[in-house]
Amino acid sequence: MASRPRAYWTGYLRLSLVSIGVELYAATASAESTALHQIHKPSGKRVRYEKVVPGIGPIETSDIVKGFEIDDDSYVVLEPEELEEIKLESSRAIELAQFVDRAEIDPRYFEKPYYVVPEGDVEPRLVAEIAYAERTGDGYLRHPSFIGLREDKPASQVKAPVAMKNDAAPKRKDPATSSPATRLTHPDKLLFPGAGVTKAELAAYWRRVAPLALPHIRGRPLSLVRCPEGSGQGCFFQRHHTRGMPPALMAAPLRDSEGQLEEFLKIEDVAGLEAAAQIGALELHIWGSRASAVETPDRLVFDLDPDPSVPFAEVKRAARDFRAVLEAAALETFPLLTGGKGIHVVAPLVPRLSWSELKSFARGVAMRLARDDPGRFTAKMTKARRKGKVYIDYLRNERGASAIAPYSPRARETPSVATPVSWAELARIERADAYAMDSIPRRLDSLRGDPWAGYFDLQQEISPAAPRMFP
């Protein structure tokens, strides 16, 4: 076995009851690939390990951007939207910034991908008994549960199990034609421990809101926020269909930008919503197009995400500004409380434009408002530029991006809900998380109709003249 270089970091990963010593190594060593570097924007110099620029000294984190080297110590700086176009890809990557404040991470760890391996030469010494639902095609265990250590069996005698072929296995029913209620295992399991909400109650919630929620969710590729152990405990995103999922969570085969076929997730009926609850999916995020017409989006969405210092009254004012601007482009819009801090302004569209055309229009609108009122808005995602402002996230209007689905709970201690409201109602609402799973049924009982009435009847599109309004 070839010797490895010196590890960048040594520590422990905790997996349930077991702590495993691991070492962190750089995953790339080739000098032929293009590497992104941390760049000090004011000077154009590369940032070294301790956030120090040679000849300048220590610098602020807010002055660090990304770029690549074109000549000796000469760099090109990339803007956030240009980084989005690069679409760097990795396999089984962990985004450190999801778990640690970005300012606390040494800049060296942003310059290349890394992998972890067990520390030292590891040989199996202990035997553990694990209960699990099944083994996936790539060898992983689905829904594993630690039973205990086996002191009666030496590790050297343990062999991998071999699956037996079962020709008599029943065929799976097509959920498009048959949608029985999804069987819930452990229905009393708490998925929102802070609010005492169980898996059965989450499934019941989806059945209650399905008449209003399903028209927005049905047939779209989905991204799920799964929290099998409950909100705030090991949650993760899942957007691909995997073997062993409930039948009502269906595969949506789509081709990526390189023509490779990938199986995404979609839901067609109430059983699909129940199936999402069964696998501990607390949030449903939807694409801006249907799987049957994936290249022609039918939804324009602006995510107005405020800095913590911005009061909600200012977020509502921003939403009304977007409504007025899009009305000038002959587009009727609908407000969605995100269940977090912000508001989504959504416009249904006739599916005719391409993704690139939709994104170009959305970017033009966002940049126009940011230029016209830079004290209130920014279209730049860097935290330093968002301080005291409302960030306009227009990047949800591109292929593969998603936004929280109407009526989806949020994976928080208190299960707030992404709630459609009317423009008249918005004026009276004081928080983006004003509604939760326990209050939505009462709200629906008190309403005289759908707050987004007419949404699916609109036959509107972005006219050829509209993009010229937002150069």
N, C-alpha and C positions, 0 to 999 in steps of 0.2 A: 504493500500500500504506500502510495507517495506521501511524503511528509507534508503537513500543512504549514502555512506561515503562522507567525505569531498572532494569537487571537486579539481582536480589538477590545473585547470585553468578556468577562467571565462572571456568571451569576447563576440564578436558579429560576426555573419555570415550575410553577405549582400546578399540578393536575389533580384535582380532587384532593385526596389525602396524601398524595405523593409529591415530594419536591425533587426535581431532577436537575443535577448540575449540568450546565450547558456553556458552550463557548460560541462567540459571535465572530464570523469571518466574512470578508468581502466576497460577494458572489461573482464579481467580474474582475478579470486581470488583463484582458486583451487591450493593447494600446491602439488597436485598429478601430474601435468603436468610438462614437462621439459621446463625450461625457459632459454633463451639465455641472457647472461650478457655482458656488456662492459668490456673487459679485457685489462690491460696494458701489451702489449706483452713483453717488456724487463724484467719485474719482474714476470709476471704471476699472478698478483693481480687484484682483481676486482676494477673497477673505480666507485667511489661513485658520488653523485649528482653533485658536482661542479668540475668535472674532476680532482678529487684528489684521490690518492691511499694512503690508510692508511700506515703510516710509511715512505712514500716517498714524499708526497706533490703534488703540481700541476704538471700535465703532459701535453704533447703535444697531440693535436687531432690526429696527424698522427701515434701516438703509440697505438691508441685504435683499438682493433680487437674484434671479437665475439667468444664466447665459452660458455660451460655449466659447472656447478659445479658437480664434482664427489665425493668430500668429503668436509669436513668442510674447507672452504677457500682454496680449491684446484680445479683448473679449467683446462679444456681441450680447447685449442685454435683451432678454425676451420678456414681453408683457404677458400678464396672466392669460389673456385671450389667445395669444400665440402659443403658450404652453398647452392650452386645451386642444389646439389643432395638431400638436405633435402626437398626442395620444400614446404616451409611453405605456408599454404593457409589461406585466409581470405575472407570474404564476404563484398562487398561494401566498400573496404578499400580506404583510401586516403593516398597516399605516400607523407608525409610532405616534403621530400627532393626535390619533383618536384617544390615546390613553394618557399622554403626557403633554403638558403645556409646551408648545413649540419653542418658546423662548428658553426652555430648560434643556433642549437637546443640542448637543455639540454640533456645529455646522458640518463636521466631517461625515456625519451619518446621513446627510441629505445628498451626498455626491454619488452614491452607487448603491445597488441593492445588496442585502446581506442575508446570510443564512445562519442558523444555529445548529450545532451538533452536540451530542452528549460529551461531557467533559472527560478526557482521558480515554483509555481503552475499556469499553464497557462489555461485559459478558453477563448474560442473564443468571441471576442467583436465586431470585424468589419467584414463586408461582402464584399468580392472583387469579381468582375465579371472578369472571365478569359476565353478567347477564346482558344480553343485547337483542335488538329486534332482528337484525340481519347484518351481513357483511356486504359492503358496497362493491361495485365492480373494480375499484382501485384499492380495495383492501381495508378500507376504514370501517369501523363499527358504527352502526346507527343506533342511537338511544342507549349507549352503554351505561351500566350501573355496577359499581364496585360491590361485590358480595363479601369478599374476604381473602386472606392469604391461605394457600394450601401447603401445610407443612408435611403432608403425607406423600408428596410427589416431587422428585428432583427436577430442576429446570431442564436438564439434558434430555429428559424423556418426553417433553411436551412437543407435540407436532401440530401443525396447522390443520384445522378441520377441512375435510373434502366434501363439497356439496354433492348430494345424490340427485340424479336426474329423476324427475317425477312427471311421467308422461300423462298422468291422470289429473294433473293440476287444473282447476277450473279456469276457464277463460275470463278475463276481466271484461265487465260490461262497459259499453261505450257511454260515458257520462253525458254525451251530447243528446242521447236518446233516452237514457234512464238515469235519473238523479235521486237515488234513495238518500235519506238523511244519513249523514256521516256518523259512524259509530265513534263515540268519544271514549278514549281510555283515560282512567283517572279523572273523571269529570269534576271531582272536588279539589283538584290541585289548584293552588293559588297562583294565578298569573300576574295579579297586581296585589302583592301582599299588603302594601300600605293601605289599600282601600278594601281589602278582603274580597276581591273579585276572583271567582274561580273560572276554570276552563268552560264549565257548563254555562255560566252566566255570560261569558264572552260570546259563546255560540248563540245564546238566546238573544243577546243584543243585536248580533248581525241579522238574525231572523226578523227582528222588529224593524230595523232600518232598511232591510233589503229592497223594498219597493222603491225607495228613493236612491239608495246607494248603488244598486246593481247596474242601472243604466249607465253610470259613469265608469264602472269597473269592468263590466262584461266584455270579454274578447280582447282586452288590452294586455300586452306584456306587462308583467308585474315585477316589482322588487319587494321582498318581504323583510321586515325587521323581526327576526325570530329571537325569542327569549324563553327557551325551554324550561329554565329554572325560575322564571318570573322576571318582571321588569327590574332593570338595573343589575342583573346578574348574568354576565356572559352573553349579552345580546350580540347578534351579528346579522349582516345583510345576506340575503340569498335571492338570486335572480334566475338561477338555472334550475330546470327540472331534474330531479334525481330519482333513481329507482327506489321503490318502496314508499313513495308518497301516496296519500289517499287518492283514489281514482278521480275524484272531483277536482283535484289540483292538476290541471291538464298541461301537457307539453305544447309549446308553441314553437315549432321549428322555424328558425329565421337564419338568414345568412349574414355574416359579419362583413366588414369593409373589404376583407380579402377573399370573400366568397365561401368561407368555411361555414358549415351548417352548425348552429348551436340550438339547443333546446331550452327556451325560456319558459316561464310560467304564465298561465292564464287561468281565469275563472269564468264559468259560463252561467252559474246558477247559485241558489242558496246553499246547496250542498257544498259548493266550492268555498263559500264564506265559512261554513262550519268546519270544513277541512283545514282552513287556515288556522282556526282556533285550536283544532286538534294537534297541530304541530307546533303550537306556541308562537304563532305569528301575531304579534301585537299591533303592527303597523302594516298597511298596504299602500304602496306607492305605485302610481300608474304612469305608463308612457303617454306621450302626446299623440299616439296613433293607435289604430286597431291592428291586431296581428294580421288580419286579412288584407290590410292595405298599409303595410308598415312604412312605406316610403313616402306617404302623403299624410302629414299630420293634420289632425282636425281640432287642435286645441292650442291656443296661445296663452301662456301663463307668465306673469311677472311675480316673483317672490320678493316682497318688500320686507327685508330683514333688518330691524333696527339695532343699533348699538344699545347696550343695556341702559345708557344714560338718557335715551330718547323716550319721552312719555308716549303712551299709547294714543293720546289725542293727536300727536304729530304723525303717527303711523296712519291713522284714519284720514288725516288731511292729505297725506301722500297718496293714499288709495284714491281719494276723490280727484286728485290731480291727474292720476293715470286714467281714471274714467273719462275726464274731460278731454284729455289728449287723444285717447283712442276713439272717442265719439267724433272728434274732428276728422278721423280717418274712416268714419262710417262703421265703426265696430261697437256693438253693444257688449257690455262686460258685466261680470257677476263677482261679488266679493266672497272670499272664503277665509274665515278665521282659522289660522293654522293649528290652533291648540297649543302653540308655543308662545312666541313673542310677536309674530308678524301677521301679515295679511297677504293672501294670493289674490291677484286680480286676473280673472280668467275670461277669455273670449272664445266661444265655440266657432269653428270655421268649417266651411265646405272643404273637404280634403282634396285640394288641387295643387297647392304649392309643394315644392320639395323641402327637405329639411334645411338645406343651405339657404334657400330663399326665406324661410321662416326665421331662421337664426339671424340672418342679415337684417331683416326688418326689426326684430326684437332688440338687437344691438343698437340699431339706429335710434329707436325710441328711448332706450336707457341712456345712451350717451347724450342725446339731446336734452333730457331733463337734468342730467348731471352737469352739463355745461351751463344751462340756463339758471340753475339754482345750486351752485357748488357748496353752499353753506348747509344745505339740507340733504342733498343726494350725493351718492358716489356709485359708480359702476365698477370700481376696482375692488377686488376681494381682499386685499391686504388689510390686516387689522388696523394698521396705523392710519390708513386713509378712511376707515369707517368710524372713527371716534366721533361721537356726537351727531352721526348722520344715519340716514336710512340707506342701506345697501340694496341696490337694484340687481337682483340675481336674474339675468336674462338667459343664462346658460342652460336652464331647464328646457329650452326650446331647441334641442338638438337630438339627433338620433341616439337612443340609448339612455338619455337622461330621464329622470322620473320626478314626479311631485306627489305629495301626500294626497291620497284619495279622499274625496268628500265622504264624511261620516266615519272615517277611520279613527280609532283610538290612537293615542300617542303612548309610547313606551316610557311612561313617567310614573312616579310614585302614586300620584293621583291621576287616573286615566282620563285626561282631557281629550276632547274630540275635535277633529278638523271639521268645522261646522259651516255649511252654506248659510248665508244670511242675505237679506235684501239690502239695497242701498239705504232704504228708509230706516230699517232696523239698526244698521251700523252706527248711525248717529247716536243711539242710546246705549250702545255696548261699551263697557269700560275696560275690557281685557281681551286679549287674543285667545286666552284659555277659559273663556267665560262659561263654556259648557263641558260637561263630563258625561261618562257613560250612564250615570244614574239620573242625570237631568235631561238628557236628550229625549227619552220616551215622553216625559211630561211636556217638553217643548213641542214635540210633534203632535201630541194630543191637543195642544192649545192653538196650533196654527190652523188657519182656514184653508191653507193650500201650500204647495211647494214654494219655499222662498226663492227658488230659482225657476219659477214658472216661466215657460217659453224657451228655456235653454235649448232643448232639442228641436224646437220648431224653427229656430233662426237659420236662415240660408244666407249667411254673410261670408265674405271673403276679403282678403287684403287686395285692394285694387292695384292695378299697375302704377297708378299715380301716387299711392300712399307712401311707398319708400322714399319718394323724392321730397316728402315733407320732413324726413328725418335723415338728412345726409350725414 
